[in-house]
């Protein structure tokens, strides 16, 4: 999360967060607090706007998998750690929350199976194998993050869960999300609880960010706008193929069904329709 006097940027994983954070720091100042955490209720003060980022779901899953193929990220550490993961979890910053999460977790006995799906970043079959595991309730506890304990997992994918957890639940408010049990209730939940003022789509990151800053009446000098548009992306994976390379009809449909809420809200289309 990035926090300044006027802006709070809540970071959804694999949506250009590092790049957006670096640009915001240059434009408005502020500080980085911690990656991918919920907003503390104390941040909600008059005069502050909240930004969130999102990404085409089909591309998002490929990016998450490819990042794991490079042996990077919390997701990779979670699913490839046999038993209970204790290391590299940020205990110093969130000891109480992580203790509760650890006590409520289940041991991961599938680490070797997960690792096999990360065998080759150019192997579309490995990606599909991983995607089926990710959407199989037998493996949800391995993912962590409370996903396996949230009833929306029956109809919504990990991306939708993370989106709702970060953008509609402040710290300590997950019980409200756990009451959601249908797609209709999910939509109603976002309508009632979302606190994001402006969304930045990864596919239009620079233009969406500039438009959001303009709506917030944050001045961006022309020379900085030019640098913003040309700045290279950061924290990317080593994959060389687009999403169309990795999906077949069945896996494309799987994402289309389980992340329908985000797809409909932001107007995303499946790889085969582009």
ABEGO torsion letter per residue (X at the ends): XBBBAABBBBBBBGAGAAAAAAAAAAAAEEBBABBGBBBBAAABBBGBBBBBBBBBAAAAAAAAAAAAAAGBEAAAAAAABBEBBABGAGAAABAAAAAAAAAABBBBAAAAAAAAAAABAABAAAAAAAAAAAABAAAAAAAEGGAAABAAAAABBAAAAAAAAAAABBBGAAAAAAABABAAAAAAAAAAABABABBBBAAAAAAAAAAAAAAAGBBBBAAAAAAAAABBBBGBBABABBAAAABBAAAAAAAAAAAAAAAAAAGBBBAAAX
